[in-house]
Amino acid sequence: MLQPGQITFAVMARISTNEPHRLIAASIGVAAPADEDAYGYLSELHAYGMNDTTAGNFAEDMAAAMLASTTGVDFNEDASWDEKEQVFRLTGKIIRTSNITQTAVGHPQGLYSTVVAAAICLF
């Protein structure tokens, strides 16, 4: 769907480590609104010490919170992701959240390890 040399818009999360056995995570969160004429939100997360589930949920939470704040959804910022997800879905304004996440553990001999997650926007 892309042509060589084409300019694209992207959201990218990248993190590297040379610490042996260090857990790294890169994640992109997506929040899609119910209104097809409205825009959604993308978030990026790069973190140490998070597994793929934790990083993915955190990235989804950030994207959904940004979308919810622009649509007037009232939610408790300090609530758990599961509680906020229920509020977001019950309002009917956010229909889908998802994430793409990559994790790795630093090389045992201290060689660099890198993870990348990206969302490429196609128009």
All heavy atoms as an XYZ file, in Angstrom:
919
protein
N       0.808     -1.197      0.000
C       0.000      0.000      0.000
C       0.859      1.271      0.000
O       0.328      2.350     -0.156
C      -0.942     -0.003      1.193
C      -1.971     -1.137      1.139
S      -3.085     -1.172      2.550
C      -4.106      0.235      2.183
N       2.163      1.123      0.193
C       3.058      2.271      0.166
C       3.981      2.173     -1.042
O       4.377      1.086     -1.444
C       3.907      2.320      1.444
C       3.149      2.495      2.758
C       4.099      2.367      3.940
C       2.443      3.836      2.796
N       4.318      3.322     -1.575
C       5.235      3.382     -2.711
C       6.624      3.783     -2.201
O       6.730      4.583     -1.268
C       4.752      4.408     -3.740
C       3.347      4.155     -4.265
C       3.230      2.821     -4.979
O       4.104      2.441     -5.744
N       2.157      2.103     -4.699
N       7.691      3.268     -2.815
C       9.043      3.674     -2.398
C       9.195      5.196     -2.473
O       8.792      5.821     -3.447
C       9.948      2.988     -3.416
C       9.159      1.808     -3.892
C       7.718      2.257     -3.885
N       9.721      5.788     -1.401
C       9.930      7.228     -1.352
C       8.737      8.025     -0.884
O       8.831      9.243     -0.714
N       7.610      7.365     -0.677
C       6.397      8.056     -0.246
C       6.565      8.606      1.166
O       7.131      7.956      2.039
C       5.222      7.082     -0.284
C       3.911      7.669      0.145
C       2.774      6.650      0.042
O       2.907      5.596     -0.571
N       1.656      6.959      0.675
N       6.078      9.814      1.392
C       6.092     10.403      2.726
C       4.889      9.866      3.488
O       3.770      9.864      2.974
C       6.060     11.931      2.656
C       7.339     12.438      1.997
C       5.881     12.542      4.046
C       7.348     13.927      1.727
N       5.120      9.404      4.698
C       4.039      8.867      5.524
C       4.064      9.524      6.899
O       5.087     10.058      7.325
C       4.177      7.341      5.716
O       5.415      7.080      6.389
C       4.157      6.604      4.405
N       2.944      9.480      7.548
C       2.857      9.914      8.929
C       2.906      8.660      9.789
O       2.280      7.653      9.464
C       1.562     10.684      9.180
C       1.511     11.977      8.424
C       0.911     12.044      7.180
C       2.085     13.113      8.952
C       0.869     13.225      6.474
C       2.055     14.312      8.257
C       1.445     14.366      7.014
N       3.650      8.732     10.877
C       3.823      7.557     11.724
C       3.931      7.965     13.187
O       4.347      9.073     13.512
C       5.067      6.798     11.314
N       3.553      7.037     14.033
C       3.815      7.141     15.462
C       4.682      5.940     15.784
O       4.333      4.799     15.453
C       2.514      7.109     16.292
C       2.825      7.086     17.779
C       1.635      8.302     15.941
N       5.847      6.199     16.398
C       6.793      5.115     16.633
C       7.293      5.153     18.076
O       7.573      6.222     18.613
C       7.989      5.234     15.682
C       8.973      4.102     15.835
S      10.330      4.177     14.653
C      11.367      5.397     15.419
N       7.394      3.974     18.663
C       7.992      3.824     19.985
C       9.207      2.919     19.823
O       9.119      1.863     19.186
C       6.999      3.204     20.957
N      10.348      3.347     20.372
C      11.581      2.566     20.263
C      12.345      2.696     21.565
O      12.411      3.769     22.155
C      12.450      3.085     19.127
C      13.771      2.347     18.980
C      14.693      3.011     17.973
N      15.099      4.351     18.336
C      16.127      4.646     19.143
N      16.828      3.689     19.712
N      16.424      5.900     19.400
N      12.943      1.589     21.983
C      13.777      1.610     23.183
C      14.887      0.583     23.012
O      14.684     -0.464     22.384
C      12.943      1.356     24.462
C      13.764      1.641     25.716
C      12.342     -0.026     24.465
C      12.929      1.752     26.978
N      16.048      0.913     23.563
C      17.223      0.039     23.465
C      17.849     -0.126     24.842
O      17.695      0.728     25.713
C      18.279      0.639     22.534
O      17.790      0.808     21.246
N      18.602     -1.214     24.988
C      19.368     -1.425     26.218
C      20.611     -2.246     25.902
O      20.598     -3.056     24.970
C      18.539     -2.127     27.308
O      19.300     -2.148     28.528
C      18.180     -3.549     26.928
N      21.649     -2.021     26.682
C      22.813     -2.907     26.635
C      23.034     -3.527     28.011
O      24.086     -4.090     28.282
C      24.066     -2.169     26.148
C      24.518     -1.087     27.094
O      23.786     -0.671     27.992
N      25.737     -0.606     26.896
N      22.024     -3.409     28.874
C      22.085     -4.030     30.185
C      21.664     -5.491     30.073
O      20.570     -5.788     29.579
C      21.156     -3.327     31.166
C      21.533     -1.900     31.464
C      20.550     -1.256     32.417
O      20.314     -1.824     33.506
O      19.996     -0.219     32.044
N      22.496     -6.415     30.523
C      22.120     -7.837     30.465
C      20.804     -8.095     31.208
O      20.590     -7.588     32.308
C      23.288     -8.544     31.155
C      24.441     -7.602     31.002
C      23.837     -6.222     31.064
N      19.919     -8.836     30.576
C      18.658     -9.308     31.165
C      17.669     -8.194     31.498
O      16.708     -8.414     32.233
C      18.921    -10.157     32.409
C      19.940    -11.228     32.202
N      19.706    -12.319     31.398
C      21.216    -11.340     32.639
C      20.787    -13.074     31.375
N      21.717    -12.491     32.111
N      17.859     -6.996     30.964
C      16.946     -5.870     31.215
C      15.727     -6.009     30.307
O      15.853     -6.156     29.098
C      17.666     -4.558     30.920
C      16.848     -3.328     31.069
C      16.663     -2.969     32.517
N      16.275     -1.568     32.605
C      16.017     -0.958     33.721
N      16.121     -1.599     34.848
N      15.666      0.300     33.728
N      14.515     -5.988     30.882
C      13.272     -6.100     30.115
C      12.919     -4.743     29.527
O      12.869     -3.738     30.247
C      12.142     -6.602     31.013
C      10.767     -6.762     30.372
C      10.802     -7.777     29.230
C       9.738     -7.183     31.418
N      12.684     -4.703     28.213
C      12.294     -3.462     27.542
C      11.000     -3.690     26.762
O      10.717     -4.803     26.327
C      13.408     -2.933     26.611
C      13.829     -3.985     25.581
C      14.601     -2.437     27.412
C      14.860     -3.505     24.561
N      10.235     -2.606     26.605
C       8.955     -2.703     25.893
C       8.706     -1.438     25.085
O       8.978     -0.330     25.550
C       7.810     -2.907     26.881
N       8.180     -1.620     23.882
C       7.714     -0.514     23.039
C       6.284     -0.844     22.638
O       5.992     -1.970     22.233
C       8.595     -0.359     21.803
N       5.384      0.138     22.755
C       3.975     -0.134     22.485
C       3.290      1.079     21.872
O       3.596      2.220     22.224
C       3.262     -0.515     23.790
O       1.929     -0.894     23.542
N       2.359      0.814     20.972
C       1.480      1.830     20.394
C       0.057      1.477     20.811
O      -0.389      0.350     20.601
C       1.576      1.862     18.848
C       2.989      2.135     18.385
C       0.582      2.865     18.266
C       3.525      3.501     18.719
N      -0.644      2.425     21.412
C      -2.040      2.237     21.797
C      -2.950      2.945     20.815
O      -2.605      4.001     20.283
N      -4.128      2.352     20.575
C      -5.095      2.906     19.631
C      -6.456      3.003     20.321
O      -6.877      2.056     20.989
C      -5.241      1.992     18.383
C      -6.278      2.541     17.424
C      -3.908      1.791     17.696
N      -7.114      4.141     20.147
C      -8.494      4.311     20.627
C      -9.323      4.840     19.469
O      -9.031      5.908     18.934
C      -8.557      5.265     21.811
N     -10.327      4.084     19.061
C     -11.188      4.457     17.930
C     -12.547      4.912     18.444
O     -13.163      4.234     19.272
C     -11.353      3.274     16.987
N     -13.038      6.046     17.952
C     -14.333      6.551     18.401
C     -15.494      5.864     17.676
O     -15.324      5.319     16.580
C     -14.277      8.032     18.026
C     -13.403      8.060     16.822
C     -12.379      6.966     17.026
N     -16.661      5.904     18.295
C     -17.849      5.341     17.662
C     -18.276      6.174     16.458
O     -18.759      5.643     15.463
C     -18.983      5.263     18.682
N     -18.086      7.480     16.535
C     -18.450      8.389     15.447
C     -17.395      8.285     14.343
O     -16.247      8.671     14.535
C     -18.535      9.818     15.976
C     -18.908     10.836     14.915
O     -19.109     10.448     13.737
O     -18.996     12.030     15.265
N     -17.783      7.770     13.198
C     -16.835      7.570     12.099
C     -16.286      8.883     11.544
O     -15.251      8.879     10.875
C     -17.486      6.763     10.976
C     -17.751      5.331     11.359
C     -18.369      4.532     10.232
O     -18.448      5.046      9.093
O     -18.777      3.384     10.490
N     -16.953      9.999     11.806
C     -16.478     11.290     11.337
C     -15.503     11.943     12.320
O     -14.914     12.976     12.017
C     -17.647     12.239     11.076
C     -18.510     11.757      9.922
O     -17.955     11.149      8.978
O     -19.734     11.991      9.962
N     -15.349     11.367     13.492
C     -14.430     11.897     14.501
C     -13.078     11.198     14.363
O     -12.966     10.157     13.712
C     -14.999     11.679     15.898
N     -12.083     11.776     14.965
C     -10.754     11.178     14.920
C     -10.480     10.404     16.194
O     -11.036     10.689     17.254
C      -9.679     12.248     14.698
C      -9.715     13.376     15.692
C      -9.054     13.276     16.910
C     -10.425     14.542     15.429
C      -9.091     14.301     17.832
C     -10.461     15.576     16.346
C      -9.793     15.450     17.544
O      -9.840     16.454     18.456
N      -9.618      9.426     16.089
C      -9.198      8.642     17.238
C      -7.856      9.142     17.740
O      -7.360     10.181     17.314
N      -7.271      8.371     18.634
C      -5.976      8.743     19.208
C      -5.012      7.565     19.170
O      -5.409      6.411     19.322
C      -6.140      9.208     20.655
C      -6.493     10.664     20.763
C      -7.815     11.069     20.702
C      -5.503     11.629     20.904
C      -8.149     12.410     20.793
C      -5.830     12.973     20.988
C      -7.147     13.356     20.933
O      -7.471     14.673     21.019
N      -3.745      7.909     18.980
C      -2.646      6.967     19.071
C      -1.743      7.420     20.217
O      -1.551      8.621     20.412
C      -1.816      6.941     17.782
C      -2.532      6.477     16.519
C      -1.650      6.734     15.294
C      -2.886      5.009     16.618
N      -1.205      6.478     20.960
C      -0.247      6.820     22.011
C       1.000      5.968     21.818
O       0.946      4.909     21.191
C      -0.843      6.556     23.395
O      -1.024      5.168     23.598
N       2.101      6.440     22.341
C       3.335      5.663     22.281
C       3.872      5.477     23.686
O       3.735      6.355     24.543
C       4.378      6.340     21.407
C       4.883      7.655     21.967
C       6.003      8.249     21.150
O       7.158      7.854     21.355
O       5.700      9.110     20.316
N       4.459      4.329     23.906
C       5.043      4.015     25.205
C       6.343      3.274     24.969
O       6.396      2.346     24.159
C       4.085      3.134     26.020
C       4.642      2.548     27.311
C       4.773      3.634     28.372
C       3.770      1.427     27.818
N       7.383      3.689     25.650
C       8.631      2.938     25.673
C       9.051      2.870     27.135
O       9.124      3.903     27.807
C       9.717      3.544     24.778
C       9.706      5.029     24.736
N       8.974      5.738     23.814
C      10.306      5.946     25.521
C       9.148      7.032     24.012
N       9.943      7.179     25.048
N       9.282      1.660     27.629
C       9.478      1.501     29.068
C      10.423      0.358     29.400
O      10.583     -0.583     28.617
C       8.130      1.244     29.732
N      11.006      0.459     30.565
C      11.813     -0.614     31.132
C      10.977     -1.381     32.144
O      10.159     -0.788     32.860
C      13.048     -0.059     31.855
C      14.029      0.620     30.946
C      14.111      2.008     30.906
C      14.883     -0.115     30.138
C      15.020      2.645     30.081
C      15.792      0.515     29.302
C      15.861      1.892     29.285
O      16.748      2.514     28.466
N      11.149     -2.688     32.210
C      10.544     -3.493     33.253
C       9.081     -3.847     33.073
O       8.472     -4.388     33.986
N       8.485     -3.564     31.924
C       7.077     -3.918     31.679
C       7.007     -5.099     30.729
O       7.690     -5.107     29.702
C       6.323     -2.758     31.045
C       5.975     -1.640     31.951
S       4.880     -0.486     31.068
C       4.608      0.730     32.325
N       6.147     -6.070     31.053
C       5.925     -7.160     30.107
C       4.954     -6.684     29.030
O       4.440     -5.570     29.086
C       5.437     -8.430     30.814
C       4.089     -8.259     31.475
O       3.264     -7.441     31.064
N       3.840     -9.040     32.514
N       4.689     -7.548     28.039
C       3.872     -7.116     26.898
C       2.436     -6.777     27.294
O       1.851     -5.829     26.772
C       3.923     -8.124     25.758
C       3.467     -9.510     26.164
O       3.420     -9.808     27.372
O       3.162    -10.301     25.267
N       1.861     -7.502     28.219
C       0.482     -7.229     28.637
C       0.385     -5.892     29.370
O      -0.491     -5.070     29.073
C      -0.044     -8.360     29.544
O       0.020     -9.593     28.823
C      -1.472     -8.102     29.987
N       1.285     -5.658     30.295
C       1.280     -4.412     31.059
C       1.523     -3.213     30.158
O       0.811     -2.202     30.237
C       2.346     -4.458     32.171
O       2.095     -5.597     32.997
C       2.322     -3.203     33.013
N       2.509     -3.305     29.286
C       2.821     -2.198     28.375
C       1.660     -1.938     27.419
O       1.289     -0.783     27.177
C       4.099     -2.495     27.597
N       1.079     -2.998     26.860
C      -0.044     -2.846     25.937
C      -1.247     -2.205     26.597
O      -1.872     -1.297     26.037
N      -1.578     -2.658     27.804
C      -2.710     -2.080     28.530
C      -2.459     -0.610     28.869
O      -3.364      0.224     28.774
C      -3.002     -2.864     29.809
C      -3.679     -4.180     29.542
O      -4.189     -4.427     28.449
N      -3.672     -5.060     30.532
N      -1.229     -0.281     29.248
C      -0.892      1.098     29.578
C      -1.018      1.995     28.352
O      -1.569      3.103     28.427
C       0.530      1.164     30.152
C       0.842      2.431     30.877
C       0.593      2.558     32.233
C       1.386      3.509     30.203
C       0.877      3.737     32.904
C       1.673      4.690     30.861
C       1.419      4.809     32.219
N      -0.529      1.523     27.199
C      -0.615      2.308     25.960
C      -2.079      2.494     25.540
O      -2.474      3.588     25.120
C       0.176      1.633     24.850
N      -2.890      1.437     25.646
C      -4.321      1.551     25.339
C      -4.991      2.549     26.277
O      -5.820      3.361     25.851
C      -5.018      0.201     25.487
C      -4.820     -0.728     24.328
C      -5.642     -2.001     24.476
O      -6.845     -1.900     24.828
O      -5.085     -3.083     24.236
N      -4.644      2.480     27.551
C      -5.205      3.380     28.548
C      -4.897      4.826     28.203
O      -5.780      5.694     28.268
C      -4.642      3.026     29.922
C      -5.214      3.854     31.051
O      -6.258      4.502     30.867
O      -4.609      3.862     32.130
N      -3.664      5.116     27.804
C      -3.298      6.495     27.450
C      -4.093      6.980     26.246
O      -4.624      8.104     26.252
C      -1.801      6.590     27.146
C      -0.922      6.477     28.372
S       0.814      6.911     28.072
C       1.278      5.806     26.760
N      -4.206      6.159     25.213
C      -4.955      6.561     24.010
C      -6.430      6.761     24.336
O      -7.042      7.750     23.912
C      -4.783      5.522     22.906
N      -7.013      5.840     25.100
C      -8.437      5.950     25.451
C      -8.692      7.169     26.339
O      -9.704      7.858     26.173
C      -8.904      4.682     26.149
N      -7.790      7.454     27.262
C      -7.972      8.617     28.138
C      -7.917      9.910     27.332
O      -8.705     10.836     27.592
C      -6.910      8.620     29.232
N      -7.024      9.994     26.349
C      -6.960     11.196     25.506
C      -8.245     11.361     24.710
O      -8.796     12.458     24.620
C      -5.749     11.125     24.575
C      -4.429     11.337     25.287
S      -3.012     11.447     24.183
C      -2.872      9.778     23.586
N      -8.748     10.254     24.125
C      -9.993     10.328     23.365
C     -11.163     10.676     24.273
O     -11.995     11.517     23.941
C     -10.239      9.010     22.632
C     -11.515      8.924     21.796
C     -11.588     10.043     20.768
C     -11.616      7.568     21.118
N     -11.227     10.049     25.434
C     -12.328     10.304     26.366
C     -12.345     11.766     26.812
O     -13.409     12.374     26.927
C     -12.215      9.387     27.574
N     -11.177     12.344     27.037
C     -11.133     13.734     27.506
C     -11.625     14.708     26.437
O     -12.151     15.771     26.769
C      -9.718     14.104     27.952
O      -8.840     14.157     26.849
N     -11.490     14.365     25.167
C     -11.966     15.259     24.102
C     -13.448     15.059     23.796
O     -14.050     15.908     23.158
C     -11.164     15.074     22.796
O     -11.358     13.753     22.306
C      -9.694     15.342     23.020
N     -14.011     13.933     24.217
C     -15.430     13.666     23.945
C     -16.320     13.919     25.158
O     -17.518     13.677     25.097
C     -15.636     12.210     23.471
O     -15.157     11.318     24.481
C     -14.918     11.954     22.160
N     -15.720     14.371     26.263
C     -16.511     14.709     27.443
C     -16.885     13.532     28.320
O     -17.756     13.655     29.175
N     -16.245     12.392     28.155
C     -16.529     11.241     29.008
C     -15.923     11.498     30.383
O     -14.744     11.832     30.501
C     -15.939      9.940     28.397
C     -16.118      8.771     29.348
C     -16.588      9.658     27.055
N     -16.728     11.346     31.422
C     -16.270     11.545     32.789
C     -15.735     10.218     33.328
O     -16.464      9.227     33.368
C     -17.423     12.046     33.660
C     -16.965     12.455     35.043
O     -15.801     12.873     35.182
O     -17.779     12.344     35.974
N     -14.468     10.197     33.730
C     -13.873      8.971     34.256
C     -12.867      9.311     35.336
O     -12.358     10.428     35.416
C     -13.201      8.159     33.139
C     -12.015      8.849     32.503
C     -10.727      8.556     32.910
C     -12.194      9.793     31.511
C      -9.643      9.195     32.334
C     -11.109     10.433     30.924
C      -9.823     10.135     31.346
N     -12.588      8.339     36.183
C     -11.631      8.493     37.272
C     -10.240      8.155     36.738
O      -9.963      7.008     36.405
C     -12.005      7.571     38.440
C     -11.013      7.653     39.577
O     -10.050      8.408     39.544
N     -11.257      6.855     40.605
N      -9.378      9.135     36.688
C      -8.014      8.955     36.152
C      -7.234      7.897     36.927
O      -6.387      7.210     36.371
C      -7.272     10.293     36.200
C      -5.909     10.278     35.551
C      -5.968     10.221     34.036
O      -6.873     10.850     33.459
O      -5.117      9.546     33.442
N      -7.526      7.738     38.218
C      -6.781      6.805     39.062
C      -7.367      5.393     39.079
O      -6.809      4.511     39.716
C      -6.714      7.337     40.499
C      -5.967      8.654     40.570
O      -4.978      8.817     39.821
O      -6.380      9.525     41.361
N      -8.468      5.173     38.382
C      -9.087      3.843     38.352
C      -8.211      2.878     37.552
O      -7.380      3.287     36.748
C     -10.477      3.927     37.739
N      -8.440      1.596     37.761
C      -7.691      0.589     36.998
C      -8.151      0.617     35.544
O      -9.221      1.136     35.214
C      -7.923     -0.806     37.591
O      -9.241     -1.248     37.292
N      -7.349      0.021     34.666
C      -7.694     -0.015     33.239
C      -9.033     -0.714     33.030
O      -9.867     -0.268     32.257
C      -6.596     -0.690     32.434
C      -7.029     -1.038     31.044
C      -7.078     -2.271     30.484
C      -7.505     -0.137     30.021
N      -7.560     -2.194     29.189
C      -7.825     -0.908     28.888
C      -7.716      1.230     29.975
C      -8.322     -0.338     27.719
C      -8.204      1.787     28.800
C      -8.496      0.997     27.692
N      -9.290     -1.813     33.726
C     -10.540     -2.544     33.557
C     -11.751     -1.678     33.919
O     -12.768     -1.715     33.232
C     -10.544     -3.819     34.409
C      -9.553     -4.863     33.904
O      -9.232     -4.835     32.698
O      -9.106     -5.686     34.708
N     -11.639     -0.901     34.995
C     -12.743     -0.018     35.394
C     -12.959      1.084     34.355
O     -14.096      1.385     33.977
C     -12.448      0.609     36.750
C     -12.479     -0.379     37.909
C     -12.017      0.257     39.200
O     -10.848      0.686     39.271
O     -12.845      0.327     40.132
N     -11.868      1.708     33.900
C     -11.998      2.770     32.901
C     -12.528      2.216     31.588
O     -13.346      2.853     30.930
C     -10.642      3.452     32.679
C     -10.263      4.391     33.798
C      -9.083      5.236     33.422
C      -7.823      4.545     33.801
N      -6.616      5.358     33.657
N     -12.084      1.029     31.216
C     -12.544      0.421     29.961
C     -14.058      0.235     29.983
O     -14.736      0.494     28.988
C     -11.837     -0.913     29.734
C     -12.156     -1.548     28.408
C     -11.403     -2.844     28.182
O     -11.086     -3.550     29.162
O     -11.142     -3.160     27.011
N     -14.602     -0.187     31.128
C     -16.046     -0.350     31.264
C     -16.768      0.985     31.084
O     -17.778      1.066     30.394
C     -16.396     -0.950     32.635
C     -16.072     -2.412     32.768
C     -16.900     -3.252     31.807
O     -18.030     -2.923     31.473
N     -16.322     -4.349     31.346
N     -16.245      2.043     31.705
C     -16.852      3.371     31.575
C     -16.813      3.827     30.126
O     -17.812      4.315     29.583
C     -16.128      4.403     32.481
C     -16.597      5.820     32.187
C     -16.339      4.062     33.945
N     -15.659      3.651     29.465
C     -15.515      4.086     28.076
C     -16.503      3.357     27.173
O     -17.139      3.948     26.317
C     -14.096      3.843     27.571
C     -13.037      4.637     28.298
C     -11.732      4.199     28.342
C     -13.335      5.832     28.931
C     -10.752      4.912     28.993
C     -12.357      6.565     29.594
C     -11.063      6.100     29.617
N     -16.650      2.057     27.370
C     -17.544      1.271     26.520
C     -19.017      1.592     26.793
O     -19.828      1.620     25.882
C     -17.277     -0.214     26.700
C     -15.890     -0.599     26.249
C     -15.810     -1.977     25.690
N     -14.458     -2.419     25.478
C     -13.661     -2.017     24.488
N     -14.096     -1.158     23.615
N     -12.436     -2.482     24.361
N     -19.362      1.820     28.063
C     -20.755      2.101     28.413
C     -21.233      3.438     27.845
O     -22.416      3.596     27.564
C     -20.938      2.096     29.934
C     -20.872      0.717     30.595
C     -20.923      0.855     32.113
C     -22.003     -0.175     30.105
N     -20.336      4.401     27.667
C     -20.746      5.691     27.115
C     -21.093      5.581     25.639
O     -21.806      6.423     25.109
C     -19.630      6.742     27.254
O     -18.500      6.341     26.478
C     -19.246      6.955     28.705
N     -20.553      4.564     24.966
C     -20.803      4.386     23.544
C     -19.988      5.306     22.658
O     -20.165      5.316     21.445
N     -19.079      6.084     23.235
C     -18.285      7.020     22.447
C     -16.958      6.426     21.975
O     -16.367      6.912     21.024
C     -18.031      8.299     23.238
C     -19.304      9.090     23.486
C     -19.029     10.397     24.170
C     -20.336     11.153     24.366
N     -20.120     12.463     24.955
N     -16.481      5.416     22.687
C     -15.247      4.728     22.294
C     -15.616      3.285     22.014
O     -16.096      2.572     22.894
C     -14.184      4.803     23.410
C     -13.823      6.256     23.705
C     -12.938      4.011     23.017
C     -12.886      6.443     24.878
N     -15.417      2.834     20.772
C     -15.867      1.488     20.435
C     -14.754      0.454     20.443
O     -15.016     -0.726     20.556
C     -16.567      1.453     19.061
C     -15.629      1.917     17.960
C     -17.846      2.244     19.099
C     -16.078      1.538     16.572
N     -13.497      0.915     20.306
C     -12.435     -0.083     20.218
C     -11.128      0.504     20.707
O     -10.786      1.642     20.401
C     -12.262     -0.533     18.772
C     -11.237     -1.624     18.576
C     -11.161     -2.083     17.132
N     -10.814     -1.013     16.220
C      -9.568     -0.632     15.935
N      -8.556     -1.211     16.522
N      -9.343      0.335     15.070
N     -10.411     -0.293     21.479
C      -9.029      0.028     21.813
C      -8.193     -1.191     21.490
O      -8.681     -2.329     21.554
C      -8.839      0.384     23.308
O      -9.219     -0.728     24.110
C      -9.657      1.607     23.696
N      -6.968     -0.951     21.103
C      -6.056     -2.056     20.820
C      -4.630     -1.543     20.965
O      -4.398     -0.358     21.214
C      -6.289     -2.621     19.416
O      -6.062     -1.634     18.439
N      -3.685     -2.456     20.828
C      -2.287     -2.066     20.923
C      -1.434     -2.997     20.085
O      -1.848     -4.106     19.739
C      -1.821     -2.064     22.381
C      -1.693     -3.463     22.957
O      -0.721     -4.172     22.708
N      -2.696     -3.876     23.723
N      -0.261     -2.526     19.759
C       0.781     -3.359     19.161
C       1.993     -3.163     20.059
O       2.393     -2.022     20.335
C       1.067     -3.006     17.682
C       2.077     -3.946     17.078
C       1.510     -1.582     17.517
C       1.586     -5.338     16.851
N       2.515     -4.253     20.557
C       3.572     -4.190     21.565
C       4.670     -5.184     21.239
O       4.389     -6.297     20.786
C       2.991     -4.506     22.959
O       1.934     -3.580     23.236
C       4.048     -4.420     24.042
N       5.896     -4.759     21.491
C       7.043     -5.663     21.343
C       7.915     -5.528     22.584
O       8.190     -4.417     23.031
C       7.865     -5.320     20.105
C       9.003     -6.280     19.852
C       8.514     -7.701     19.599
O       7.720     -7.934     18.706
N       8.983     -8.636     20.394
N       8.335     -6.677     23.129
C       9.223     -6.688     24.286
C      10.442     -7.536     23.981
O      10.427     -8.365     23.062
C       8.524     -7.260     25.539
O       8.112     -8.603     25.274
C       7.342     -6.418     25.959
N      11.486     -7.325     24.750
C      12.698     -8.148     24.641
C      13.441     -8.078     25.967
O      13.240     -7.160     26.767
C      13.594     -7.657     23.510
N      14.295     -9.048     26.164
C      15.178     -9.073     27.326
C      16.585     -8.803     26.820
O      17.019     -9.389     25.818
C      15.104    -10.441     28.043
C      16.106    -10.509     29.178
C      13.691    -10.684     28.553
N      17.294     -7.896     27.497
C      18.640     -7.526     27.091
C      19.558     -8.735     26.939
O      19.473     -9.697     27.706
N      20.437     -8.668     25.955
C      21.379     -9.743     25.657
C      22.228    -10.048     26.893
O      22.709     -9.141     27.568
C      22.281     -9.329     24.488
C      23.089    -10.438     23.942
N      24.293    -10.819     24.500
C      22.870    -11.262     22.900
C      24.790    -11.825     23.807
N      23.939    -12.116     22.827
N      22.431    -11.339     27.208
C      23.157    -11.704     28.429
C      24.600    -11.189     28.473
O      25.157    -11.016     29.549
C      23.135    -13.235     28.440
C      22.340    -13.672     27.282
C      21.921    -12.492     26.494
N      25.193    -10.923     27.314
C      26.579    -10.449     27.292
C      26.678     -8.940     27.114
O      27.754     -8.408     26.860
C      27.360    -11.165     26.191
C      27.479    -12.653     26.447
C      28.143    -13.386     25.307
O      28.223    -12.885     24.193
N      28.618    -14.593     25.599
N      25.572     -8.232     27.214
C      25.589     -6.778     27.159
C      25.590     -6.176     25.768
O      25.833     -4.985     25.618
N      25.285     -6.978     24.737
C      25.126     -6.416     23.401
C      23.810     -5.653     23.360
O      22.884     -5.952     24.109
C      25.137     -7.527     22.341
C      26.391     -8.398     22.298
C      26.218     -9.508     21.276
C      27.620     -7.563     21.996
N      23.720     -4.672     22.481
C      22.501     -3.868     22.415
C      21.319     -4.681     21.894
O      21.451     -5.452     20.941
C      22.701     -2.632     21.534
C      23.200     -1.460     22.327
C      24.559     -1.206     22.438
C      22.313     -0.627     22.999
C      25.016     -0.135     23.182
C      22.758      0.437     23.746
C      24.110      0.681     23.835
O      24.559      1.736     24.590
N      20.178     -4.479     22.530
C      18.895     -5.032     22.093
C      17.947     -3.854     21.915
O      17.948     -2.925     22.723
C      18.317     -5.984     23.135
O      19.203     -7.057     23.374
N      17.128     -3.895     20.856
C      16.195     -2.820     20.555
C      14.841     -3.398     20.190
O      14.765     -4.422     19.523
C      16.704     -1.967     19.370
O      17.976     -1.416     19.703
C      15.751     -0.846     19.033
N      13.765     -2.739     20.635
C      12.419     -3.095     20.208
C      11.765     -1.857     19.611
O      12.035     -0.727     20.028
C      11.551     -3.673     21.350
C      12.059     -5.039     21.780
C      11.500     -2.748     22.537
N      10.915     -2.087     18.602
C      10.231     -1.009     17.895
C       8.756     -1.410     17.702
O       8.467     -2.556     17.366
C      10.859     -0.758     16.510
C      10.090      0.297     15.736
C      12.312     -0.356     16.652
N       7.878     -0.453     17.915
C       6.465     -0.613     17.582
C       6.067      0.650     16.833
O       6.491      1.753     17.189
C       5.601     -0.781     18.823
N       5.285      0.492     15.757
C       4.934      1.664     14.954
C       3.526      1.538     14.390
O       3.036      0.439     14.130
C       5.915      1.846     13.815
N       2.904      2.697     14.205
C       1.627      2.794     13.503
C       1.884      3.712     12.314
O       2.324      4.845     12.488
C       0.547      3.380     14.393
N       1.644      3.218     11.116
C       1.834      3.992      9.898
C       0.445      4.413      9.388
O      -0.437      3.578      9.217
C       2.557      3.163      8.805
C       3.854      2.557      9.348
C       2.786      4.010      7.564
C       4.874      3.559      9.817
N       0.266      5.695      9.191
C      -1.031      6.223      8.770
C      -1.122      6.203      7.241
O      -0.260      6.762      6.561
C      -1.207      7.643      9.296
S      -1.137      7.738     11.083
N      -2.147      5.547      6.734
C      -2.386      5.485      5.288
C      -3.598      6.341      4.960
O      -4.635      6.233      5.603
C      -2.647      4.041      4.862
C      -1.535      3.041      5.143
C      -1.992      1.633      4.796
C      -0.275      3.410      4.373
N      -3.469      7.166      3.947
C      -4.567      8.044      3.541
C      -4.993      7.705      2.130
O      -4.264      7.327      1.304
C      -4.151      9.515      3.601
C      -3.790      9.940      5.006
C      -2.466     10.024      5.401
C      -4.779     10.238      5.930
C      -2.140     10.410      6.686
C      -4.438     10.634      7.205
C      -3.117     10.723      7.582
